[in-house]
Amino acid sequence: MRLTQLAAGLFALIILAPAWAKDEKVSIRGTPASVSPADEEGKKSGILGTILIEGKKDKDTEYDKAMVKVTKATKIFQLVGKDLKPASFDDLKPGVKMEIEFSGPPDASFPPNATAGKIVIHPR
């Protein structure tokens, strides 16, 4: 009996896990209107720079405009085919399509200010 319940639970987990993963929201998807490297003081505190990104709010995004701080802890990737390859702050340029996931909640200003946890640069 107990083995049957365990097997049923594992089966449900295998079936439902991919659906849960697809429900992840991207904080914002769009193109940067501006990308500004941090000044020396900001760099000393771990800030690489800021991005003013604009896009449109879709079913899977939360914002259409945001001021995003990029730090040394931000994971930056380039989408190549279906693979994520490491990228850097220097790859973030105005006009390049990207998705950003915030590392925490943004503030209540407009546009909201947030810190990037993950950035994925899309191919042109």
C-alpha positions in Angstrom: 0.0 0.0 0.0 2.7 2.4 1.0 4.8 1.6 -2.1 1.7 2.3 -4.3 1.3 5.7 -2.7 4.9 6.5 -3.2 4.8 5.4 -6.8 1.7 7.5 -7.4 3.3 10.6 -5.8 6.5 10.2 -7.9 4.5 9.8 -11.1 2.5 13.0 -10.3 5.7 14.9 -9.6 7.2 13.8 -12.9 4.1 14.8 -14.8 3.6 18.2 -13.0 7.2 19.4 -12.5 7.7 20.6 -16.2 4.4 22.5 -16.0 5.5 24.3 -12.8 8.8 25.2 -14.4 7.1 26.8 -17.4 5.0 29.1 -15.1 8.1 31.1 -14.2 7.7 34.8 -14.9 10.4 37.0 -16.4 10.4 40.4 -14.6 10.9 42.3 -17.9 11.7 41.6 -21.6 12.7 44.3 -23.9 15.6 46.4 -25.1 17.7 48.9 -23.2 17.1 52.5 -23.9 20.4 53.2 -22.1 23.2 51.2 -20.5 25.5 53.1 -18.0 28.6 51.6 -16.5 29.1 52.3 -12.7 31.4 55.0 -11.5 34.5 54.1 -9.5 32.6 54.3 -6.2 29.9 52.0 -7.5 32.4 49.5 -8.9 34.1 49.4 -5.4 30.7 48.4 -3.9 30.1 45.6 -6.5 27.9 47.5 -9.0 28.7 47.0 -12.7 26.2 49.5 -14.0 22.5 50.3 -14.7 20.1 49.6 -17.5 17.0 51.5 -18.4 15.0 48.7 -20.2 11.7 49.1 -22.0 9.5 46.5 -23.5 5.8 45.5 -23.4 4.0 43.7 -20.6 3.1 40.2 -21.7 1.4 37.2 -19.9 4.8 36.0 -18.7 6.4 39.4 -17.8 5.7 41.7 -14.9 6.9 45.1 -16.1 7.2 47.1 -19.3 9.8 49.5 -18.1 12.5 49.4 -15.3 15.7 50.9 -14.1 17.9 47.8 -13.3 21.1 47.7 -11.3 23.6 45.1 -12.5 26.0 43.8 -9.9 28.9 41.3 -9.7 26.3 38.8 -8.4 24.1 39.2 -11.5 24.3 36.1 -13.8 24.6 37.3 -17.4 24.1 34.9 -20.3 23.9 35.0 -24.1 21.3 32.7 -25.7 23.0 30.7 -28.5 20.6 28.3 -30.1 19.1 26.6 -27.0 22.2 27.0 -24.9 23.0 29.7 -22.4 26.6 30.9 -22.8 28.3 33.2 -20.2 28.3 36.9 -21.1 29.4 40.1 -19.5 28.2 43.6 -18.7 30.0 44.8 -21.9 27.6 42.6 -24.0 24.6 44.7 -22.7 24.0 47.3 -25.3 21.1 49.6 -26.3 18.9 47.9 -28.9 19.8 44.3 -27.9 16.8 42.2 -26.8 17.1 40.7 -23.4 15.1 39.2 -20.5 15.8 40.2 -16.9 14.8 38.4 -13.7 14.9 40.6 -10.6 16.7 39.3 -7.6 14.2 40.8 -5.2 11.2 43.1 -5.3 11.5 46.4 -7.1 10.7 49.7 -5.3 7.4 51.5 -5.8 8.7 54.2 -8.1 8.0 54.5 -11.8 9.9 53.2 -13.5 10.6 50.7 -10.8 14.2 50.3 -9.6 15.4 46.7 -9.1 18.5 44.6 -9.0 19.1 42.0 -11.8 19.5 38.4 -10.6 19.7 37.0 -14.1 20.0 38.5 -17.6 19.6 36.6 -20.8 20.6 38.3 -24.0 18.7 37.1 -27.1 20.1 36.7 -30.6 19.3 39.5 -33.1 
